[in-house]
Amino acid sequence: MKKAKITEIFSSIQGEGIYVGDPHVFVRFYGCNLGCSFCDEKTKTGFSELTPGEVIEKVVAEGKDTVSLTGGEPLLRTDFLKETLPVLKEKGLKVYLETNGTLKHELLEVSDFIDTISMDLKLPSSTGLRAFWQEHSLFLKEAVRKEVFVKAIITSETLLSDVEMAVSIVKAIGENIPFIIQPVSYNGNVEKIDRLPVFFDSAKKKLNNVRVIPQFHKILGVK
């Protein structure tokens, strides 16, 4: 029987992106294929190995309309998701996927069961990692078949050239795709980004739906 490493299952408000404030039940998967410098999930070592049935039972018991798959990177466990998501859909839940936007083939395996995709577009000057421009472009070309928005986390180290590249990738696929500029948060404090207006103005010149949305759940002190 398939099992997945699950850090936690809990109810809270959605704290990021275009659905800020909506009540979701979160399933946080353990493990990621990346290691961004600002990630606070990589410090978490505790997890439970749960079956699809156990996850379904816990999610349904929370009594919410939307289940948010987060992590870590949920798409690392498509074998598990292919057993879990059809049942959750049958029970009337909407499925919201939070992903780092690098695993196109894995997305294709489960996209039929996903309603909304919150796709990170990793800026190398923000993450401390290599660029994933090609992976992001290929991923977004598939993700756009669903409701999708793109989220770019910025830090005091973020370069305008990286923001411009991210914007160009989104524009090439759809200039109406929401583009969220998310200032990084540490310990509940949103980092002050002096160049935030510059990043916003640059993106707004090319895209029709640009917003600055911090992580509200961290500001409020909730999960």
N, C-alpha and C positions, 0 to 999 in steps of 0.2 A: 504494500500500500504506500502510495506517495505521501511524503511529508515535506513540509517547508519550514525553514527557520523563521519564526515570527518573533519580533522583538516585543510587540504589544498590539492589542486591539482595544480601542477606546473611542468614546464619543467626545466630540468637541466642535467648535466652529472652524470652518475653513479659514485659515489665516493668510492665504496667499492668492494672488491672481484675481480673476474677474468674478469669482464667487466668494469673495471675502464676506464672512459673517454667516454663511449658510451652515446649517447643522449637518455634519457628516459623521459616519462611523469610519474610523481609520484602521486600516490593517497595515502595520509597518513591517516590511520584510527586512531581514537581516542580510547584509552583504551588498557590495556594489562593485562594478567593474572599473570605477574611477576612484580617485582619491583627492578631491578638491581641497585646497588649503583651508577654506572657510567651513568645511563640513563639520557639523557637530554630531552627526550620527555615527561617524567612524569610531568615536570613543566608546560607543555602547557595545558591551560584550555579552550581555545577558539575552537569551532567547529561549523560546520553547519550540520543540518540533511538533507541529500540529498536522493533522490530516485535513483534507478538504472538508470532510463532514464536521470536524471540530471547528474549523474557521467559519463555515456556514452557520452553524448553531450559534456561535458567539456573535456574529454580525447581526443575524436576524433578531437575537435577543435584545440588541441595543435599540431597536424600534425606529431607525432612521430611514429616510427615503433614498439616501445616496451613500454608497460605500466608496471611500477613497483609498486607493492602493498606493502606498508610499514606501519609503525606504530610507536608506538603501536603494536598490533598483529592482522593482517588481518583475521587470521583463527577464530577469535572469532565471525565473521560475515559470516559464510558459507551460511546462508539463503540468505543474500544479494548478496554474490558472485555467487551463483548458478543462479541468475537472470541476473547478470551483465556480467560475463565472457563469456558465450556463444555468446552474441551479439558482444563483443569486438573481439572474435576470428573470427566471421563471417565477421567482417570488416577488417580482415587481420592483427590485432595486435598480437605481441608476448606477453605472460604474464610471468612476472618475479615476483616471490614471495619472500619477505624477511620475515623470520619467526624465532621465538625463538626455534623451533624444539621440542616442548613438546606436541603438539596436534595432535597425529596420526590419530585419528578417524575423526577429522575435515578435515585433509588433504585428506583423502580418499573420502570425499564428493565432493571435487572440483578438484582433481588431473587431471582429464581428460582434464581440460581447462588450465592447467599450463605447460609452456615450461621449465622454469628454476627455481630451488629452491636454494636460498641462506639461508642456515640453520646455525643459531647460535648454538654453543655447549657451554653451559654456565658452566664456571669453577667456583665452589663455592668460591674459594679464590679470584676470581676477582669480582664476583657479590655481595658477602655478603649474598647470599641465600643458601639454602640447595642444595645438589647435585641432578641432574636430569639425572643421568647416564642411568637408565632403560628407562625413557621416550625418551631420545635422541636415544638410540639404536633401540627402536621400531619404532621411527619416521624415522630414516635413512634407515631402512630396506624397508620402503615403498617409501621414497623419491628417492632412487637410481633407481627406475623405470623411473625417469625423469633425465634430466641433473641437477646435484646437485653438490654443493661444500659446504664445512663446514668452518665456520669462528669462531675462538676462540679469544675473546678479552682478552688481558693481561694487567695487571697493575703492579705497583711496589709491590703489595701484592700477586701476583700470585705464586703459588707453583709449582715446577717441577712435583710433584706427580699428580697434577690435569692435567697438560699438558700430562703426560704419560698415564693417564686414558683416556683422550679424544682421543689420538692417538690410543690406543688399541681398542676403540669402532669403530673407522673408519676402522682400519686395518681388523677387524673381518668381515666387510661387503664388503670392497673393497680397496685394497692398492693403487689403482689408483685414488681414489676420491681426488680432490684437497683439501688441508688443508691449510687454510689461517690463519696466525698468525697476528692479528691486534692490534698493540699498541694503547692503549686508548688515546683519544684526549679530552682536556678540553679547551674550548674557542679558538679553532683553533690551539692549541699547542699540538703536539704529545709528550706524556710523555716519558721521557728517561728511558728505561728499561735496567738496567745493565745486567740482565740475559738473554736478548733476544738471544744472540748467543747460549747459553746453551739450551734454549727452541727449537730453530731452529734445532740444531744438533741432539737433542733427537728425534724430530719428523722425521727428514730426515732419520734416521736409520731404521725406520719402514714403511714409506710411500714414494711413488714415486713422488708425486707432492706437495711439501711444499713451500710456499711463504710467505714473510713478506710484507704486503700491509697495509699502514696506511689509514686513512680516508682522501682522497685527496680533497674532496669537502670542508672539514673544513680548510685544509691548504690553499686552493685557496680563501676561504672566500665566497663561494657560498652555496646555499641550498643543 
